[in-house]
Amino acid sequence: MGEAPAIPPADQYTWFSPGRNRIVTTSTAEAPVTPGVNDWTLIGQPETRRD
């Protein structure tokens, strides 16, 4: 069996590039700047806290 996918920290944004089949995380809501990749799709973001 394959390894379980890593779960990013709760304060990270998760981005997916279908053209490169890559997933990366960032600490801001801005799409990653990666040469040759311009199709980032936001697939996860930190949950807002409701106190």
N, C-alpha and C positions, 0 to 999 in steps of 0.2 A: 504494500500500500504506500501511497505518497505521504509526504509530511503534511500536517495540518497547516493551513495558511496562518501567517503571523497576524495578530490583531494589533493595529496601530494604537498608540496612546490616545486617551480621550480628548486631548487638545490638538489633534492633528487633522488636517484635511487630506483626503485620499483622492488621487487622480488616476484616471485610466486613459491610455492611448491605444485605441483600437488599431491604428496603423502600425504600431510597433509592438503591440501586445504587451505593454508594460504597465505596471502599477507603481506609483511613487506617493510618498506622503510629504506634506509641507506644513510649516507652522503658521502660514498665512493663507488667506482665501484667494491669493493670486495664483494663477496657473504657473506651473514650473516653466522655467526658461531652459530649454534643451535644444541644442542645434539639431535641425532636421525633424523636429517633432513639433507640430502645431495643431494637433487634434485632441488636446487634453479635454476630458470630460470629468467633472466633479462627481464622484460617486459616494463620498462620505464626508461628513463634517461634524465638528464637535456639537454635542447636544447643548441646548441652552438650559441653564439651571433655573428652576422655578422654586424660589424660596417662599 
